[in-house]
Each structure stands twice: as structure tokens, then as C-alpha cells.
């Protein structure tokens, strides 16, 4: 009370101040007087409140007809009456206060200024230690008399303006003093406070930006790194800056960089004098190209092991001759032409196209869809895309075909017993009801799917389990070798196993490839609905109907014509020389109308180039020169017809008759295949492509685009352009 009297006395004394400050002094006087009056009335209100409580209690006692405190019952009623009265007063007071016109929470004799200037660092003083608005102290604040020589500190900011406010240069005449009836002053403060709030918000955004890799700590674990999540700067500095109370948003899980691919080294150069024979298994998979496309369209270069060059080449259709006889389902196409990226070598191009089954000859199919519905599939590009792909596949099946449905998450279960496609509505309804959640018991799902296929086995039909997953098996059988052994045993029963991969971030391509290669099936990667249509509709016959199994290639090079060679791609499909004639050795299967392309880079003996030096000791004269003077190599192909256990053999020499002297005369399909081969090699590091670059690949592919009905080749050219600006992971 004494302090208020001093302030009031000082305000009256200042009435004689110069005219420019008089209006402000009068406003300060009115505010000080109003606060003095409120403080004088406070004790009276308290007295009135107790008086009201007493009177209300007496009335309640009268209403209850209490005779006094002579019994426990009477005492209890008395206490209850007093409590009810007190509660009534409290409630009434609260209602009264809530209906009052809200005022500004500003100290009456203090000026607070805010201006839209550059923000300064927020205060690091704890809230509890900050001074609250009190009566001004001489020399510390600006009073109605204006700033003094000792005015060096701004007044403490009330809680209602607890955000940092930046003081502007001293413009006392232009700064409005806040009062209850000064609307312009209110507007100015609101504007200034909003500017300060935005500035503070910008500081908070910067504080919540991801910390550098070296500072990825988690306060929840005492500074230990947690997965791939980094604490924000705000989280790390809260002890040092208690005023920065905004928490960084909770990190959300993102699958980034956890895709798994089998590691393999790029196929190397072999010397014909010491290793004249090359043997490998056919590969009709296309998963690598689709995954590479997705990465490039996301602005990222794919990791090296994701690029399998043979799968990129085999993604495209080539106009190879189509066989007319199912007993000999292949007719090889071979050519030798100059290497686009090396003037001292040649490319030996081998291509085959499988016999296309007529629609009337297609056998009945027994399909079991094995669908991953675990939590990792809860993404638009995973389970929802898989369901749409399966709907399209069901539409291509005939009414006599059957479809079963097995799902797995934390456990596996049969959703739909084998059902004829003529009951399509039942199948589609089962698909529509699928949703993702839980862990991934993929191994148990594989067992259950095989069991369902075996119960509905068609001896003269197609029996196939089709897995739709991201390959993230984490419950039950998770070991690759154990799954491989199980599927190897099951393939003897005549049931094939195909895989269709979805998603990225935690995509387990290595496991998917293991399952497909050992299950006599193929592997595809589906990243879009267009890709699903290509694989499951346009190429449905190739996907479902096998025309030959255990397809193997063997090429013997003539040392009189070829000094060195290397096979482009097929690193994961290499076989031993003796495996070619061993019918017990498993190899790739090929479906109706499938295409397989293999390209060798060879160094002729007449070329001055070569990566391997000749031996100083034990050098022998080249053998076979007199037997085949014009042959580069001799091609052999082994395969088994469906249901047969003994392989058949196709042979063809490769010589001058298949050679093109210049690249311009090479058929467009072969030149386009060479462009894809170059692109795949460059993506893997370009160990053997020299200075051949993306613009040259684009030029080569543009000149060989040919008939591109579905736009796949045009899309490839765009991918090469994207690779020019893509960034590494």
C-alpha cells in the first residue's frame, strides 16, 4: 500500500512536466489511480465474502430445522450446511469472474515495446527465476517521467507475453502506453507481439531441425544412439535453454536404406587359352530393372548389388524368331558386332524366345496366393498394390482354374480354400478383406501354402505358389538356407514357387531371389500398377505356364579367333563346366513366350588389346584352328520338357556368317540390348566400359528404339537421363 501511495504522489508531481509528455503522464496517473482503488477495495470484498458465507450458513441451518449441536447427527448436518454454503459462494464467484470483460494482463505503470526487428537469442533463465511484474523500481524501468540516466534494464515481461520480445531503439514519443481504453495502443501491441511470436517460432523451427550425424543422441537413453532417429537441437539444449519449451515432433519410422541384396563381384575377364568354356543358367527374372527404375525415379542411384545387368536386359521384348514346335521350344539367335564402348573388342549376342502356348492348349491352373499381411506391408505401395495386382490376375484366369489364399503375419492361416474362378466374387471378397498388421511369420506361411497346393494338386496342370511380400521374414523360419532347403524338397513334388516383391526400404531381395531360384519359379518386382499389369496380365502366360525347365547355356570359345572373353551379367547364375551335362543340377525355368538374352564381350586374337598377359612358360599352340578356322565359338543349350527328367540339347556354331562389320548395320533390337547392357554396367561402376557415359547410352538407345508399343524403351531413355542427376544413397 505504501508503494502505491508513493507512485500516486509521484504521478501528481509529474503533472508539471513539459507538454509533449503530458498526455502520457495523465494516462499513467489514471492507471495508477485505478490500481490503488482496486487494492483498497480488495479487503472490503473479502469481508463481504465472509459475511455472505455466514448469512448463507445461518439460513441453511434454519431450513434444516437444526436444534443445536447436541448430537452427532445434528453436528453432521451443521457441517454439511456450512460446506454447501461455502461451495455456493465459490461457484457464484467463479461464474461472476468468467462473465467479466477480459482485460489486458499488463502492469498499469509499465511500458512494454515490441518491434519486428531481427530476433535475438532466447533467454536461458528458468521461468521460476524470472522477475514477475511488480511496482517499478527507480533506475530500472521507465516511469511517467521518462527514462533516466540509469535506465539500463527493461521491465520483466508478464506471463501473458512470455515469448521473447526485442526492444527497439528509444522512440518514446511513438510508443503507445497501454491502457484499458486505448484501442490504438492495444492494436500496436498485438501487432508487435505477433511479430515477436513469429520470430520465436522461427527459432523453434531451427532448434527442431535434425541434428548432425555426429550428434544423434537420445535424451531418453542418456545420449545413446537409437536406430536411425536423431534428437533435435531443441531436445539436446533444453537443460541450457528452459524457455524453449516446444518439444520436437516424435520421430516416425521410415524404411530407408535397409533393402537387402546379395553381394556379388562383377564378372571378370577370362583367358581362352586357360578357360575356354563358359557355363551359366538361364535367368528370366526382371526384378532388378523394376527396382532400379523406382530408385532413379526417386532421384537416387541404386546400390551396386541391386543392379543385375542380365535382368535389366531381359526386361525388354526382342523380336527373336518364335519356335513353332513345342518339342523344340527354342530357336537361338546369335550375332557378333562391334562393341559400342570399346573399339578393340566385339559383342557376341545370344538370344532365344520360348514357344508360345496357344490359348486352347493352356492347362488348368492350381494357384495358391501367399500374401504377406504383416505390419511391414502397411503401405500404399505394398499390400494395397498387391491386392490390386491380384484382382487383375484373377480376371485373366479361366473358370476351371482354382485359387487358394493363405496369409501370414504373426501367424499363418488359410483365408480361402481352393475355389474355382467361376466363383470370382468369393475370391475378390477375400482379397478385399485383407489388412496389414503384426510381425512376419513367412516361413510358416510357405509351409501352409505348399500344403494347400498339394491338397488340390492337378497332375496334368500347373501347380504354383505365388508369394506377394517385401521379403521381411522375422518370425518362425527366417534362415535363408533353411527356407532354401525346404523349397528344394518341395519342388520335386511338381509345385513351382514364384515371388513378387513390393516396397522399398526393408525389401529383402536376397531372400526373394533364393526362394524363386530354388522353387523353379521367377522373381518380379512390382512398384506400380502398370508393372503389375505387365507381369500378371500382359505376360501372364510366361509367368504361369512353364515350357521348359533347367535351361542351361554353355559357350566354348575358339582360341584361334578369341583371346579373351567376359560374360556381361549372370554373376549369380554361374555354373561349373561339369554342371552342364548333369541333369541333377537345377537351373532356370522358362515360361511360354519368355525371352532370354546373354551378351559376351570378346577380344579377337587379332586385336592388340587384352587384359591378361600371355604365359612365359608352357605356352601351347592354339588348338582347334584347323577344325573350325572361321568360328568364334560354339553354343550349346540344354533343357527339359515339362514332365521329363532327361535333358535335350541344341547346338549352333557362331562364326563369320553371324558377324556385322559396323554397328549401324546391326538390327535395332540388338543395339538396344547393347545400350541396356552398357547402362547396367555403368550403374555398377563401369569397370569395363571406359569413358562411355550416359549421353552416349542415350544416343545409342534413341537410335535403336524401334517399335515401342507400350513405351518401355522410351521410359528406359528417361531413366538414363534421371541417372545423370541422381544422387547416391
N, C-alpha and C positions, 0 to 999 in steps of 0.2 A: 504494500500500500504506500509506503514511504517513497519507493522508487517511482510510482505513478505520479505522486504529488510533485516530485522533482521535475519530471518530464512535463507536467502541465504548467508548472511555474516557468520553465524554460521556454515553453511554446509561447506564453504570453509576452515574455521579454523580447522574443524574436519578431513581434508584430511591427517593431520599428525598423526592420531590415529594409534594404533597398527594394524598390518597386518590382524589378524583374523576378524576385523570389517570393513576392507577397502571396500570390495565388497558391503556390505550393505550400507555404507556411500555413495558410488558412486551412488547407486540406489536412495537413498533418495535425493541426490543432483539433479539427473536428474528429479525426480518427482517435487521437489520444483521449479526448473528452468522452467519446462513446465507449472506449475500453474502460475508462475509470468508472463510468456509470454502471457497466456490466459487472465489474468486480464488486462495487458497493451493493448491488442487488443480489449477489450470489448468497450471502448469509441469510438474507430475508427469504429467498426461495427455499433454502434448506429448512428454515424454521417453519415455513408454510407447509413443506412436505411432511415434517414430523407431526404437525398439528392435524393435517388431513388424515394421516395414518391413525392417530389417536382417536379422532372422531369416528372414523370408519369402523375401528375395532369395537368401540362402545356400542355403535348401532348394531353390529353383528351379534354382540353378546345379548343385546335386548331382543333381537329376533330369535335367538336360540333359547330364550327364557332361562338363562343360567341363574341359579340362586347363589352362586358363590363357589369358592374352591374347596368345598367340604369333602369332596370325594374324588377318587381317581378319574371317574367318568367325567365329572364336571371340569377338572383340570385339563383333561384331554380336549374337551370341547373349546375351552378357553384358548388353548394353544392353537387349535385349528382355526379359530376365528381370527386370531392375530395374523397367522400365516396367510390366510385368504385375503385379508386386508392389505398386507404388505405386497402380495403378488398383484393385487388390483392396482395399487399405486405404481408399481414398476411398469406394468403393461401400459397403463394410461400415459405415463411419462414417455415411454418408448414411442407410442403412437403419435404423441404430440410432437416429439422431435423429428420424426420421419416426415411429418407434414409441413415442416418449416421450409422456407425457401433456402436452398443451399447457397452458402456464401463462399467467397474465396478464402482459402486457408493461408492467408498472408499476414505477417506481423504488421500491425497498423502503422508503425512509425518507421518502417524499413523499406528501402527501395531495392528491388531485385531487377537486374537487367539481363537480357539475353540478346544475342545478335548472331546472324548467320555468317559467322567467320569460320576460319579453318579450325577443326576440332583439335583439342589438346588431349594429352593422355589422361585417362580417368584416374580419379583419386584412388589411392590404395589404403586409405584409412578405414578401418572397420566401421560399420554402421553404428555399433554401440558406442564407439568412441567419439563420434562426431558431435559437435555442439549443436543443440537444438535452438530454435528461435526464442530469444529472451529479450528483455529490455536492452536497448543499445547501451554500450559502454563507451565512454568518452575516448576518442582517439582510435576506435576500432571500426566504427560504422559512420555512415553519412546521416546526419540528422537534418532537421528542417533548416538549420543554419548553413548547410552545405558542407563540403569536405574541408577538413582541417589539414594542417601540415603533417599530422601524424596518421592520416587516413591511409593505411597500407594494407588492410585486410578487408575482404568482402564479408558480409554477414553470412552466417550459416544458412544453408538452404533448407526450408521446411521439407517434411516428408512428401508432401504433395508434389514437390519439384525436386525429387531426389536424384534425377538424372543430372549429369554434369552440365553446367551452364557456363559458357565462355564469356568473360567480361569484355566489353568493347572499350575503346578509348573514352575518356571522360567527356561526355556530351550531356552535361547535367540539364541544360535547358531543353533538350529534345527528348529526354527520357521521362515518360509519364509516371507519376506517383500513383500507385494503386489505391483505389478506394471503392467502397461499396456502390457508389453512384457514378463512377467514372467509366462509361462504356468504352470510349476510345482506348483508355489505358488497359482495360481487360482484353480488348482485341489485340493490342500490341503485344501483350504478354503471351496470349495464346499463340500468336504467330511465332514469337521468339522461342517459346518453349517447344513448339513443333519442330522448328529448325534444329534446336539442340537435341531433341529426341531422334531426329533422322541422323544427325551426326553420330550420336551414341549408337544407333542401330548399325551404322556402317562400321564402327569399331568392333561391335559384337560379331558382325559377319566375318571380318578379318580374323578375329580371335577364334572363330569356329572353323576356319579353313583347315584342311588336313595338314597335319604336322609333317615335317620332312621324314624320310625313311629312317634316318638315324635317331629320330625322337619318337618313334612309335612305341609309346608306353601306355599302360592302362592303370589308372588310379585304383581300379577295383582289385587289381592283383599286385598292388605295391610296386608298379613300374615294370612288371614283366610283360613281354610282348605277347599279344593274344591274336593268334591266327593272322589274318590279313587286315585287321582293323587297327586304326591308329587313333589315339586320343587327340582331341583338338587342342589348339593352343589355349582355349578357354579352360579346358579341363586341367591342363598342366599348370595353369597360373592362378587358380582360384585361391590358393593359400597366400599368394603375393598380392592379389587384387580382389579383395572380398566384394567390392562394389559391382564387379562383373558377374551378376548372379545368373545370367542366362546360360542354361546348360546346352551343350552341343547336342544335336539330334541323335537319337540312338542309332548306331550303325546297323545297316541292313545287309544281310548276307548276299553276296554276289559271287557267282561262279566265274572266276576269272583265272585263266592260266593253269587249270587243273586237268585239261584234256590229256589223255594218256595214249601215246603211240609207241609202237615197238621200235626200238632203236636199231638202226642198221647202217652200214657203211655203203657209200656209193660203189657200184660195181666197177672194178678196176680193169686195166688193160692186161690181156694175156698174149703171150708169145706163141705163135702157131707151132714153131719147132718143138716146143716142150709141152704145150697143152692144145692140141688141135681140135678137141671136141668140147662143145658147149651143150649142156642139157638143162632143161627147165620145165616146170609145169605151167599149163595154161592158167590165165587169170582173166576172168570176165567181170570182176568187180569194178565198180565205179565210185565207191565211197570217197576216195581221196579227192577226186576232182570236185565233187559237190561240197566237201568241207573247205577246200582251198577257195572255192568261189565265195562261200559265205564269209570267210575271213577277209578276203580282198574287198568285198562289198561293205565290210565293216571298217575299212580303212586300215587293216592290219595285214602284215605279211605273215603267211603261215609258218609255223615252226618246221624245221627241216624234215623231221621224221613224219610229218603229216603228208608230205609230198611223195607219192609213189607214182613215178612217171608212167609206168605201163597202164595204170588205172586212168590217168588223165588222157592218154592216147585212146584207150578203149571206150572212153565215154562217148565218142562220136561214131556216127554211122559212116561207113565207107562202101563205095559201090564195088565190092568184090563180087565175082560170079557166084550165083546161088546154085548149089547142087540140086539135081532133080531126082536123085535116088537116095532113099533113106538108108540103104545098106552101106553106102559110102557117103556119109553126111558132110564131107569137106572136100573142097577143091582149092588148093593153095594158090595164092597169087604172090609172085616174087618179082623183085626189081632191084637193080643196082644203079645208083645215080650219085652225082657229086654231093658232098656234104656242104650244107649252107654255111656252116660256121668254121670250116677248115678246108682250105683248098688242096691239102695234101692227102686227104682221106676220102672214102666213099661210104655211102649208107647202103646196107643190104636190108631191104624191106620185105618182110614176110607177113602175109595176111590171109586169113581164112574166114569164111562165113558159113555158119551151120545151116543145115537143111531146115526149111520152114514147114512145119506140120500144117496140112490143110485143116480147116475148121472142122470138117467131118471126121477127121482122124484123131482129134484130141481126146485123150482118155478121161474117165471120170476122176475127179479130184477129191481127196480127203484132206482138208486143211484144218489145222489147229492154230488159232491165233493166240500166241503167248504174249500178253500185254503187261508191261511194267506200269503199275499204278502207284508206285511209291512216291514219297514226298519230293524226290528229285525230279519227278516228271510233272510237277505242278508249275507249268509254264506254257504260254500260248504256243510256243514252237515245239512242244513235246507231246503230251497226251492229247490235247485238243487237235493238233495236226495229225497225230496218228489215227485218231477216230475218223477224221475226215478222209484220210487216205484209205482206210479200211472200207468205208462206205463206197468209195469209188471201185475198189477191188471187188466187192460183193456184186456190184452191178455188172461186172464182166463175166461172172460165173454162170454156168448153165443150171437149170433147175434140178438136175440129177446130182450135182456136186453137194458136198456136205461141209459144214463149217462148225467147229467147236471153239469155245472161248475159255481160256484159262488166264487168270490174273494173279499177280503176286505183288505183295508189299512186305509187311512184316511176316506174313504167311501167304501161302498159295492156296487157290481154290478154283473150282470149276464154276464158271458163271453160266455157261451154256453147253449142254451136252451136244454131240454131233447132230446137226439139224440140216435138213435138206434146204437148199437155197430157194426152193419154191415157197418156203415159209420165210421169205425175206424180212417181213415185218418183225418177226420174232428176233431175228439176228440183229437188225438195226436197233431195236428197242434195247437189247442187251448192251450194245455199244454205247447208246445214248446215256445209259445209267452209270457209266464208269466215271470215277473221280479219283484224284490223286491224294495220297497221304500215307505216312508211315515209312518204315525202313524198307530194305530191298532184299528179300529172300529169293534171289534169282535162281539159285541152284535148285531149290525145291520146286520152283515153277517149271524149270526144264524137265525135271523128273515127271511131274504131273502131266505136262503136255505130251510127253512121249507115251505115257500110259494111255492117255485119251486117244491118241492116234493109233496105237496098237489095237485098242478095242474096236476101232472102226476101220481096220485095215482093209484096203482094196488090193487084191493080189495083182490084178492087171491094170491098176490105176496109178495115179500119182498120190503119194502119201508124204505130206510135208508139214513140218512145224515151222511157223513163221514168227520170229521174235521181234517185237517192237519195243525198243528200250534205249536208254542212254548208256547202258552197259555198267551202271554203277551198282554192282552186286556187293552188299556189305553184311548180309545175314545168311547163315547156312553155308552151303558150298561156295566159297569165294576164291579158292585157289585155281589159277588158270590150268595148271597141269591136271588137277583132279577133274575139272569140268571137261578138259580135252579128252582124258581117258574115258570118261563116261560116254561122251558123244561118239568117240571112235567105236565103242562097242555097239552103240545103238544104230550106227549107220549100216551095220551088217544086216539089220532087220528090214532094210529097204525103205526106211523113213529118212528123208532128207531134212536138213536144218538150214534155213536161211535167216539172215539178220538184217534189220533195218534200223539204222541209228538215227537218233534225234537229239537236238540241242547242242549246246556248246558250254564250255566252262568246266564241266565234270564228265565230258564224253569219254568213255573208255573204249577207244578204237582198238587197242591191242587185244582186249578180251573178245570184242565182237569179231575181229578177224580170225582169232583162234577157233571160235565156235563155228564160223562159216566154213573155214578151210577143212576142218576135220569132220564136218557134218554133211559133206557132199552138197553144199549149198553155195549161195552167193551172198555178198555183202553190199548193201547200198546205204547211202546217207541221204536222208530226206530233210531238207531245210525249208522248202516251200511247197505249196500245194501244186505248183507246176511240176516240180520234181517228182512229187507223188504220182501225178498223172503219167509222167514219162515212164517211171519204173513199174507202176502197178496197172496201168491201163494200156499205154502205147506199146510197152514191152512186156505185157502180161504173159504171153506165150513163152518168151525167153526166160522169164522169172520162174514159171511154174513147170514147164514141160522139158525134161532132160532128154536130149537126143544122143548124147554120148558121155561117157564117164572116163575118168583117169586119162585125160588128154595130156600128152607129153610131146615136147619138141626136142630134137637133137640135131645139131648142125656140126658137120665135120668140115673144117677148112682145109683148102689145098695149100700146102706150104710153098708150092711153086708160084702161086699167084698172090697169096696173102701173107704178110709178115706179122701183123698184129690184129687183134680184134677186141672189142668190148661190147657187151650186151647192155643196151640202154634200159634201165629199169629191171624189174623181176628179181630184185635182190632177195626178197623174202620167198621166192618160188624156185630158187636154185636147187637142182638135184645132182646127185652123184652120177657119174657116167654109167655105172652098172645098174642104176635105178631105172634106166630107160626100158630095159628088157625084163624087168622084174614086175610081173603083174600083181604082186602083193603090195607094191608101193603105191600109196594113194596119190592122186594128182587131181587137177581141177576138172570140174564137170562143165558142160556147155549145153545151153538150152536152145530151143527152137529159134532159129534166125540169129543167134548170137554171133558177134564178130570178135576175133582175136587178132591183134597186131603186135608184131615184135620187130624191133629195129636194131641192127648191129652197126657199129661204126668200125670199118675195116681199113687197114693200111696196106695198100698193094706193095708187093716186093719191089716194084719199080720206083716207088716213092722214096725220096730222100728223108722223109720224116720217119719218126719212130721214137717210142719212149723207152724201149728196152734194148740194151746193148747186146750184141751177139757174144756168144761164149768164146773165150780164148782157147779152151781145151775141149776136146770131144766134139768138135763141130762135124756134123754129118751132112752129106748132100741131101737136098730135099727129096723126099720120097713121093711117088705118085705122079711125078711130072710127065712121064711117058704115058701113064694110063689115062689122064684127063688133062691135056695141055691147056684147054680153054676154060676150065671150070674154076670158079671162085670157091664153091662149097657144095656140099651135098646135104639136102634136107630130108629128115625122116620124122614122121608123125605117127604116134601110137595112140589108140583109143579103144574103148569097149562100147559095144552097143548095149542098150538097156537090157538087163537080164542076163547078159553074158559075163563070163569070168575070164575069158581068154581074149587078149587084145588083138587088134588088127593093125596093119602097117601101111602107110602111104609114104612113097619116096619121090624125090624130084631133084635133079641136078640144077645148079644155079651157075650160069655161065654168061658168055658174051651175048647170047640171044636175049637175055633179060636186062641188058645194060642200056642206060641212057647217057649219052655223052655230055649233055648240058642240062642244067636244072630247068630251063624254060620248057623243054620237051617232056618233062615228067608229068603224068596225069595230076590233075588238081587235087584229088583225094590224097595221093601220096605226099604231095608237097605240104598240104595242110597238116597231115600227120607229123611231118618233119618239124613244122612250126610248133606244134604242141609239145613234141619231144624236146625242142630247144627251150621252150618256156619252162617246162618242168625241171630241166637241168639247171637253168639259171636260178630258179627259186631255191634249189638245193645247194646253191653256192657256185655253180658254173665251173667245176673243176676242169672240165674238158671242152668248154665252149669258147674259151679265149675271150676276145673282146666283143663277141656277139651280144648285142644289147636289145632292150625292149623295143626301140623303134625299128630295128631290123626284123624282129619277130613279127611286129605288126605289119610291116611291108610284105613279108613272106606270106602271112596268113591272109591278108587282103587280096593278094593276087591268086589265092587258091581257095577262096570261099565257096565257089561253085554254087550248086543248088542247096539253098539253106531254107528249107520249107518252114521249119519251126524256130529259126533264129538262133540256134545253138552256137553256130560258128561266129555270128555277129556278136553274140554275148561273150565268146572267148576273146575276141579282139578288144572289147571293152574292159575285160579283166586285165589284159596286159597293160592297158592304159592306167587302170587303177593301181597296178603294181608299181608304176613309175613314181607314184606319190605316197604309197602306203608306208606306214611306219612299222618298225619291228616291235614284237611283244616285249 
